Amino acid sequence: MREYNSVSRASPVDIYFLPQEEHDCLNSRSRTQPPGSSGRRRRLRGRNAPTRRGLTSSTSNPPFPGRLPIAGTAKLSALPLPPKAMPMLHRVRPRTSGGEDRLSVLHDDLILLIVSRLDTRTVLSMAILARRWVRIPRELSVLDFRVSDILPPEYERTVALRQRNLPRDATLAGTLDGLKARCEIDTIRSFTNGITSFLEADSGHDRRVKTLRLEFFRTYNSICVDRLINVAVGAWGVEDLEVVVRQSSGYDHTQTYSFPHNCLNLQSCLRSLTLGKYCALPPLHSYNTLTKLILRDMSASTPVAMYERVFKDCTGLQVLHLTFCCCAHTTLVVDAPCSHIRELVLEECSFFVIELRDLPMLVRLACCLTHTSKILFGSVPSLMDTNLSFSLEDDSKVAARWIDEFDSFLGMSPTMTNLVIRFIGRRTWIRPSHLEKKLLHLKKLLVADVPSNWDISWTRGLLMASTFLEVLHIHVPHSETEPDCLRGMNWSKSGNELRHHHLKELVVIGYTQRNIWLLKYVVRVCTSLQRIVLLKDGHVRYIGLWDWRMVGQQTCPWSDDEQMVVRRMMKIFGLRPLPELILG
């Protein structure tokens, strides 16, 4: 594999428990023993075991089957025992070498490193094992309290079935709903009791926590959760808070959890806030110390004005992520001239049109587009890194999206230097088109996950629109079957082709002989080309959302004829000096 650059848990000790049937049988035998037999049984030993007087049974003449030697009478023949008097063999836990506690001899820092990989419930239960470990849970910097950790696996399977309206039988469906509701009630009770006990046991102790993650069911009484959030933000100094609210059966689905906004004050240390699902956004206009906000799975009833108000009210916000956010309105207008947002991520939101009218400090933009048909760029003078991912999973929407042009998503950004374009999902609804807008300052371009039935020569339009482009990377996933037809564009042939004076590197992963036309064009018009890498198979290794590495896999060797075709074409049409050619 070549790259082209521009604590596992230990297995638990087996513990054996006496079956209940054997336990009951043993008790019944002890009650039916004749008087005086218990003392004699305590003196019985196994074969070759030392006796109380130091005598041992003869090893040369082993006892008869079913007979045991009697302690202190080496010469006395063993007496047969009735079946009810046979001693029970207990399974015991295997002892460690020397009987030492190897975990307790570890240094405190190493123990903290180990328990930091465990979930919070397991770490809290460790306090009952030894006095030394009582203080370890208080030194944890990350706490996770999730109802999903205590829900049985059957619950998630039941929820998945009911979301698909299964089973069809009404009686069986009602039974499953009743079991699901009963499981939720028991889980809510256990979760509430656990949080209350944790807060009561923690009172009076100095605790410092950096991250707190909460996941709970929406109920009419959330006093314990509000108390935990207030204590965490106020007393523990939590900087990163995540609150995810799950909907439970028997409650109004239109009601959302009201975040206790009284803890958001200038004295708190909270810098990052994540709200998910049935959680209402608190008023943030008076809280300017929050720097990162993540909204996930917000309800469809959320008004678009709420999202637009986030850009305006949170003037200190620097990072904003909107993930799977639904909205009844189709257009999101961002007009926040006083905003300090530097990173904006929009992932599979339901906005049909996104208009970035005024975001003066925006540097990084990432959009995973499923419903969006147009992005309008207004005043974004600081934008440098852009990631556009086009995805569609529903086949029924392909026909409606077929008219979308790629030019609708690239606007005038005078400072954009890096651009990532991805085509993900089972269906591709975007259509290649000529670019009328110039990307004057673009330096690095990645076009990834291009469908195999596309003619990649359409990227020629991106090259012509990016006058100062230096690096062009193209990735076509490996396909076992050849495409039936190629989708591309009809380029007008002109005798006076414009020269490109800045492109230095071209890397193509998934190269086939039908891509020879793009290669021919690049070597003919690019005057500063230094390296060409053509790989038949490989993948893109992403570093965050705006950086990447091209990794090739040498699974499909080049034949002599294929190499000859490429090298001969470069000698005929390439400009001197010829660039370095790498085939893999």
N, C-alpha and C positions, 0 to 999 in steps of 0.2 A: 504494500500500500504506500503510495507516494502522495505527499502533500505539497500543494503549490500555493505559496503565500504571496500576495501583494503586501464499624466493628461488628463484624459478624458476631451474633450472640453465641455463647457456649451452650451446648445441649444440656438441658436440665438433668439433674440426678434423678434416676428412676426411684420412685417411692411406691412400695407395694402395700396394699391394704388387705386385711383379712376379709374375705367375702362374708356377707351377712349370714348366709346359710351355715358356714362353718362356725361363725361366732355364736349363733343360736344353738348349734349342736354341741359346742364346747360347754356352754352354760348348762344345758340339760344333762350332760354327763357329770358335771361337777355336783349337780343336785342329786343325782342317783347313785353316787359312789357309796360303798359300804363304809361304816365307821372305821377309822384307823388306816384307810387305804391311801389318804393324801400324803401322810408322812413317808410311807414307803415309796410312793411315786417321786417325791422330791429327791430321794436318794438314788434314783435310777440314773445311770450315765449312759452315754453312747459307747460304741465299741472303742477300745483302746484308750478311753478317757481316764485320767488319773482319779483315784478314789480319795476319800477323806483321809485314810491312813497311809497313803503313799503307795498302795498296791495297785497293780494294773492287771487287767485281764490278759490271759495268754493269747498272744498273737499267732502262735503256731497252730492252736486248735480253736479256730473261730467258732462262736456259738452257732447253734442251729438257727435256721431261718425262723423269724418270729420270736426269738428269745433274746433277752438282754441280760448281761451280768449284773449282779447285785453288788453294790459298793460294800467293801470290807470283807467280802467272802470270796476270795479268789479261787479257793478250791471247791467251793460249793457249786454244784451244777445249777445252771440258770433255770429258772422256773418259767414256763410259758405263761404269757399274759393274755387275758381275754381281749378281744378286739376293742371293746369300749375303753380299756385302760391304756391303749397305745398313745404315746405322747404326740401332740400336734406340732408340726414343723412350721415355724413362722418365717415368713420372708422378711429379711431385714435390709435396710438401706446399705449399700456398699460404702465402706469407710475409705476416706482418702488416706494417702500414705502418711503414716505418722500421726493421723488423727488431727492435723492442724487445719486451721481456718485460713486458707490462702487468700481469700478476698479481704479479710480484715487487716492483713499485714501490708496491704497496698497503701501508697501515699494518698492523702486526701485529694490532691489535685487529679491523680489518676482515677480515683473513684468518681469524682465529679465528671471527668471526661467520659467515663463509661455510662453513667446514669443519664448524661445529657442526650444519649442516643435512644433512651427509652421513653415511652409515653408517660405522661404525668401520673396516671393512675398507678402504674407499676412503681414509679419512684416513691410516691407517697406511701405505698404499702411496705416499702423497705424499712420504714422507720420502726416497725414492730419487731424486726429481726434482731437488732442490737441497739444498745444505748448510744453507741458511737454514731449511728446513722440517723439519729433523731434530728440532728441539725442539717443534714444534707439537703432535704427538700427546701429548706429556707434559703439555701445558697444558689438555687436554680435561677437563671436569668430568663428562662422561657417557660411559660405555663400554658398548657393546652387543656381545655375543658370542653369536650365534644360529646354530644349524645350519640353520635355514630360509633363511638368506642364501646358503648355499653348496649347498643341495639343488637339483637340476635341476627344472624345472617338471613333467617327466614323473613324478616321484616322487609329488607330491601328487595327480595324476590317478590314478595306480595305487592309492594308498591309498583314494581315494574309491570306486573301482570295487570293491575288495576288501571294503570296509565294506558294500556292497550285494550281496555274494556274486556279483559278476560278475567274469569271464565264467562261464557255466554249464559250459563244457567243462573237465574236470578237468586235462587236459594243459596247456591254455593258462593256466589259473589257477596251476598249479604253476610254469610258466615265469615268469609275472609275479611270483610270490612269490620266486623265485630272483633275479630282477633287482632286486627291491626290497631283499632282504637284502644283495646285493652292493653296491648303492648306499649302504646304511646303513654297511656296513663301511668303504668308502672315505671316507665323510663323517666317520665317527668318527675314522679315522686322521688325516685332514687337520685336523680340529678340535683333536685332541690335540696334534699337532705345532705348530699355530699358537699354542695357549695356552702350550706349553712354550717356544717361541722368544720369545714376547712377554715372559714372565717373566724369561728369561735376559737378554734385551736391556735390560730395565728395571732390573736389579739395580744398586744403587749410586746410583740417581737419586731425587731427592726429588719424589714425585708426590702430588698431592692430587686425589682423585676424590670427587664427591658421590653419583653414581648409577651402579650397576652392574647390568646386566641380562644374565642367563645363560639360554640354552636349549640343551640337549644331550640326547643319547640315553642311556638307562639302560644301563650295562654293568657287568660284574663288577669293573672296575678304574676307579675315578674319582679317582685320586690327583691328577692335574693340576687337576681342578676343585676338589677340597678345598684344594689349595695356593693356587689363585687366590682362593678365598673368604677363606681365612685372611689372605693378604697384603692383600686389599682392605679387610677390616674392621679388621685390626690396623695395617698400615703406611700405607695410603692414607687412612684415615679416612672410609670410605664410610658415608653416612647412610641411603641408600635402596637396598635390595638386593632384586632380583627373581630367583627361581630357578624355572625351568619345566623339568620332566623329561619327555621323550618316551619312549614305549615302543618298543623296537626288536625286530626279529624274532630268534628264537632264544634269547630270555631269558625267565625265569619272570615272568609278568605279575603274580603275587601279590607279588613282591618290590618294595619301594620304595627310593628313594634316601634314605639317612640323612644329614640335614643335619649338618655339623660344628658341633655345639653348643659346642665348646670356645672358639669365637671370640666367643660371647655372654657377655661379662663386663662388669663395671662400668666398665672403662677404655675400652671401645669407644665409637664415636660413632654406632652403628647405632640409628636411630629408626623406620624403616619396613621391614617385611619382607613380601615376597610369595612365597608358595609355591604352585606349580601342578602339577596332574596327579599323577604318580607320585613324590611327594615326601612323606616322613614329617615330621610336626611335631616339632621338637626340644623337649626339656623346658624350659619357660619359667618354672618356678616360682622359679628363682633369678636371673632376669633381669628387673629391674623398670624399666629405662630404655627399653624398647620402647614406643612410643606408638601405632603403627599396624600392624595385621596384616591381610593379605588372603589368604584361602584360596580357591583357584580349582580347579575340576574335581577335587576330591578323590575318592578311590576309594570305591566302594560298601561295601567291607569296613571302612571307618573306623568305629569304634564311636562311638555318640552320646555316651559319657562323655568322649571326647576333646574334642568341641566344648564340652560343659558345663564341662570343666576349664579351658578357655581363659578363660572369664569369671571363674573363681575365682582361678586362679594368677597371671595377668598383672594385678596390681593397678594398675600404672601405665599400662595400655592405655587409650587414649582413642577410637580408631577401630577398628572391626572390620567387615570385609566378608566374607561367605560367599557365593560365587558358584558355581552349578552343583555344589553339594556334595551327594553322595549318602550315604545312611546306611541300614543295615538296620532300625534302630528308627524308629518313626513319630512319636514325641513328643519334642520338645526342650523341656526345662525349664531356664529361666535363673533361678537363685537365687544372686545374688552381691551381698550387702549391702555388701561392701567394694570393689566394682568402681568404677572411675572412667571407664567407657566413656560417652562423650557422643554417639557416632554409631554406629548399627548398621544395616547394609544386608544384607538377605537376598534373594538373587536366584535364583529358580528352583531352590530346594533341594527335597529330597524329604521334608521333614518334613510329616507330615499334620496335626499339632497343634503350635502354638507357644505356649508359656506363659511370659510375662514376669512371673515371680513377684516378683522383687525386683531392680530396677536403679535405684538412687536418683539417679544422675547422668545418666541417658539424656535427651538433648535432642532428637535427630533420629533418626527411624525411617523406613526405606524397605523395603518388601516387594514383590517381584514374585512373585505367588502363582500357581502352576500345580497343585501337588499339595495344598497346604494348604487345609483346610476350616474351620479355626477358629483365631483368635488370642485368647488370654486375657490380659487386662491385669490385672496385680496391682498392686504398689507401684511406680509410675513417676511420682513426684511432680514431676519436672522436664521431662517430655515436652512439647514445644511444636510441633514440625514433624513431620508424618506424611505418608508417600506410600504409597498402596496401589494396586498395579497388578494387575489380574486378567487372566490370559492362559491360553489353552489352544490348542495347535496340533494335537493329535491328535483327530480326529473320533470315534474309538471311545470316548473317555472322556466325551463330552458327556452321554450318558444317565445315567452314574453320578454326575455332578456336578450334575444338574438340580435337586436338592432343596436346594442350598446357599442360605441366606438371607444377605442383605447385613448383617443385624444381627449376624451371628456374628463380624464382623471389627472392630467398633467397640465398645470397652469404655469403662470409666470412666477418663478421664484429666482430672484437674481443671485442668491447665494447658495443654492443647492449644489452640493459637491458629491454626495453619495446617494445612489438610488438602487433599491432592491425591488424587483418585480417578480411575483410568484403567482403561479396558476395551480391552485390546490383544489381538492374536492373531487367528487366522482364525475362531474360535468363541468365543462368550460363554456361560459356564456360570453366571454369577451371576444371581440373580433379585431384582428390586426388592421391597422389603418395608417395612412400617412399622417405625420405630425406637422401641424401648421405652426405650433409654438416652439420656439427655440429654447433649449436648455443651455444657456450660455456658459455657466460655470461648472457644469457637471464634469467630474474627474473619474469616478469609478461607477460602473454599471454592472449589475448582476440580473440576468434574466433566467429564472430557475423554474423547474418543473414544467417545461414547455411540452405540450401534448405531442406525442410521436407522429401524429398526422398533420402537424404544422410544418410548413417550410420555413426554416429559421432565417431565411433570407429577408423576412420582414423586419428583422432587427436592423437592417440597413437604414431604415427610416430613423431609428433612434441614433444611429451613428452620424447621419447627416445633420440631425437636429442638435447634436452635442458637439459643438465646434472644438472644444478644448478637452474632449474625452481622452483619457490616457489608458484606462484599463477596461476591457470588455470581456465579461465572463458569461458563458451560455451553458445551461445545464438542461439536457433532455434525458428523462429517466429511461432506463433500459427496458425495452419491450421485447418479449419473446416472439411476437408476431409482427409482420410488416403491415403498415397501415394501408387501407384500401385506396385512399386518395389523400392527396396533400392539399392543405388549405394555405393559401398564400396571397400575394398581391401581384398584379401585373405592373411591372416597372417599365416606365417609358425609356426606351433606349436613346441615349444622347451621345453624340460624338465628343462633346466637351464635358467630361465628368469632372466634378469639383474634387480637388485634392483635400485630403485630411492630413494635417501636419502635426498632430499631437498624439495620436494613438500609438502606444508602445507595446502593448501586450494583448493578445487574443488567446483565450482558453475556451475550448469547446469540449464538454463532456457529453458522451452519447453521439459521437460523430459517426456519420455514415457517408457513403459515396454520393448520396443525393444532396448533401450539404456542400458540394464542391463549388456551387455557384456563389455562395457567400464568401468562401475562402478566396475564390478568384477575384471577387470585387475588392476585398480588403487588401490583398497584396498588390492590387493595381492602383489603388488611390491613396493608400496610407504611406506617406513618405518617411515617417519616423519609426516604423515598426521594427521592434527589436527581437521579439520572441513570439512564437506560435506554438501552442500546446494543443494537440488533438488526441483525445482519449475516447476509447470506445465504451468504457464503463467507469462509473465513479459516483460520487455524491458530493453534496455541499455540507460542510461542517459550519454551522452558524455559531457565531459568538455574539450572543445577545440578539437584538433585532436589526442592527444596522452594520454588522461586520460579519465576515465569512472567510472560509478557506476552501479551496477546491482540492478534493482528495480523489485521486485516481486509483482504479483497481485493474491490474493487468490480468484480466480473465479472458480477454479476446485478443490474441496476438494478431499483428498485422501480417498479411501475406506479402510476398515480394511484389506481386502485381499492384496491390493497393499502395504500397510505399512508392513504387515507380510512378504511378499516376500523380500522386501529390507532389513529389519532388520535380517531376517534369513540368507540371503546371506552374510551379513557383519559378522555375528557371525561365519559362517563356513569358509570363505576365508580371513577375515580381520586379520591383524596383531595386536598383543596386544602392547599397550593399544588401544582400539577401538576409532576412532575419533568421534567427536560430529556430530550428524546427525540432520539436519533441513529439514523438509518436508513442502512445501507450495504450 
